[in-house]
Amino acid sequence: MDGVGALALVGVGINLTDTPLSTATSAHALGVSIDRDALVRDVWRELHVVEPVVQALDAYARWSGTIGRAVRIAFTGSDPPIEGIARGVDENGRLIVETADDLRVISTGTCHHLESGPSGAP
């Protein structure tokens, strides 16, 4: 997720043919054929459903493949990465990560899922 002013840019990846990680799968690997144009239309329509922010954040947390997982957050610049357990999102949609030392609220960075727990996992 990247920030632009007061806005957050969130990327969503849907693996149709390739699997970028050993823990990932794709529609093709599952034997599912997906019409790309229909998929884009459906995602666009769902993203434009008007819901109160709290409901949208609750739904996001329920369906997230990240919440509850061990993660490493890499930052641009000289800030060192952090590792911990993704615990949720705050009222602004920022990821909450529990590290060995404290809770960190992440507004920008690249989130990597870890196949095993973080070193010094809480």
C-alpha positions in Angstrom: 0.0 0.0 0.0 1.3 3.4 -0.9 0.2 6.9 0.1 -0.5 9.9 -2.0 -1.3 12.9 0.1 -4.2 11.9 2.3 -5.1 9.0 0.1 -4.1 5.3 0.3 -3.4 3.3 -2.9 -4.2 -0.3 -2.3 -3.3 -3.0 -4.7 -5.3 -6.2 -5.1 -3.8 -9.2 -6.8 -5.9 -11.9 -8.4 -3.8 -14.8 -9.7 -5.5 -16.0 -12.9 -2.6 -18.0 -14.5 0.6 -17.7 -12.5 1.5 -18.4 -8.8 4.1 -15.9 -7.6 4.6 -17.7 -4.2 4.8 -21.4 -3.3 1.8 -20.8 -0.9 -0.3 -19.1 -3.6 -2.6 -20.6 -6.2 -4.3 -19.5 -9.3 -7.6 -19.9 -11.0 -5.9 -21.9 -13.8 -4.2 -24.2 -11.2 -7.7 -24.9 -9.7 -9.1 -25.7 -13.1 -11.2 -22.5 -13.2 -11.6 -20.5 -16.4 -12.3 -16.8 -15.8 -13.5 -14.1 -18.2 -11.0 -11.3 -17.5 -13.5 -8.6 -18.7 -16.3 -9.9 -16.5 -13.9 -10.2 -13.5 -12.9 -6.5 -13.9 -16.5 -5.5 -14.1 -17.5 -7.5 -11.1 -14.6 -6.2 -9.0 -15.4 -2.6 -10.1 -19.0 -3.0 -9.2 -18.2 -4.5 -5.7 -15.7 -1.7 -5.0 -18.4 0.9 -5.7 -21.0 -0.5 -3.3 -21.7 2.3 -0.8 -21.3 1.1 2.7 -20.6 2.9 6.0 -16.8 2.9 6.6 -17.1 0.7 9.7 -19.0 -2.0 7.7 -16.5 -1.8 4.9 -13.5 -2.2 7.3 -15.2 -5.1 9.1 -15.9 -6.9 5.8 -12.3 -6.2 4.7 -10.9 -7.7 7.9 -13.2 -10.8 7.6 -12.1 -11.5 4.1 -8.5 -10.5 4.4 -5.9 -13.2 3.7 -3.4 -11.2 5.8 -5.1 -10.7 9.2 -3.9 -13.3 11.6 -0.8 -14.1 9.6 2.9 -13.6 10.2 4.1 -10.8 8.0 7.2 -8.7 7.2 6.6 -5.1 6.3 9.3 -3.6 4.0 9.5 0.2 3.9 11.1 2.4 1.2 14.1 4.4 2.2 16.3 3.5 5.1 13.7 2.3 7.6 14.4 -1.3 8.5 11.6 -3.9 7.9 9.5 -5.1 10.7 8.0 -8.6 11.4 5.0 -9.5 13.4 1.4 -10.8 13.3 -1.2 -8.8 11.3 -3.9 -8.2 13.9 -6.4 -6.0 12.0 -7.0 -2.6 10.5 -7.7 0.7 12.2 -10.5 3.1 11.4 -8.4 4.6 8.6 -7.8 1.2 7.0 -4.2 1.0 8.1 -2.7 -2.4 8.9 -2.1 -3.1 12.6 0.9 -5.4 13.2 1.8 -6.9 16.6 5.6 -7.0 16.8 7.6 -8.6 19.7 7.7 -5.1 21.3 4.5 -3.3 20.5 1.6 -2.7 18.1 2.6 -0.8 15.0 0.1 0.9 12.7 1.3 0.7 9.1 0.2 3.3 6.6 2.6 2.5 3.8 5.0 -0.3 3.0 5.0 -3.7 1.2 3.5 -6.5 3.2 5.0 -10.0 2.7 3.3 -13.1 4.2 5.8 -15.3 6.1 5.6 -19.1 5.8 6.6 -19.4 9.4 6.2 -17.0 12.4 8.3 -13.9 12.7 11.5 -14.1 14.6 10.6 -13.3 18.2 6.9 -13.8 17.5 4.6 -12.4 20.2 
